[in-house]
Amino acid sequence: MTNMLAILLAAPPNSGSPGLIIAIQVAAFAAIFYFLLIRPQQQMRKKHETMLSAMKKNDEMMTKNGIIGEVIYLKDDRVTLRTAENTRIVVARAKVARVLTSDTMATSTKET
């Protein structure tokens, strides 16, 4: 049993240095991690920032909490929404989930 284990753990003849093999494995894991986790998150963040910067008055939008309203005033980091006839709320701009205007809806359905 120990002889078989020693054979399995032994390095094959004419193989590269163990440090090089480990470095290649670490680089492969880093590349997989980047392309599966980091890059898609960066793209989603960039798309969200573009949507927030393109938001304008009279756009209909939905917050991350599901509140839907019409934009009546924009500041640097806040948005004032009219959710009903006499109801206005102030929401952090970063908490906007999506803009529901007809232009955005048409382009988002074409993308999917």
C-alpha positions, 0 to 999 in steps of 0.5 A, a space after each residue: 500500500 505504501 509502495 503504491 502511494 509512493 509511486 503515485 506521489 513521485 514526480 514523473 521523469 523529465 517533468 518541469 520543476 514543481 514550482 513552475 507547475 504550481 505557478 501555472 495552476 495558480 495563474 489558471 485559477 486566477 484567470 478563471 476567477 477573473 473571467 467568471 467573477 470579477 469581470 462580469 461584476 465590473 461590467 454590471 457595475 459599469 452598465 448600472 452607472 451608465 443607466 444612473 447617469 442617463 436618468 433624467 426628469 420625468 423618467 419612470 424608475 424602480 428602486 431596489 425595494 420595488 418602489 416605482 415612481 416618476 423622477 421629479 428632481 435629481 441631485 448628485 446622490 439623491 432622486 426625488 420620486 413621485 409615487 402617487 398623486 401627492 406623495 414624494 419620496 427621496 431615494 439614494 441614486 445608487 438604490 435605483 434598480 432600473 429605469 422603466 421608460 419606453 426607450 429603455 424597455 425597448 432596448 433592454 428587450 432587444 438585448 435579451 
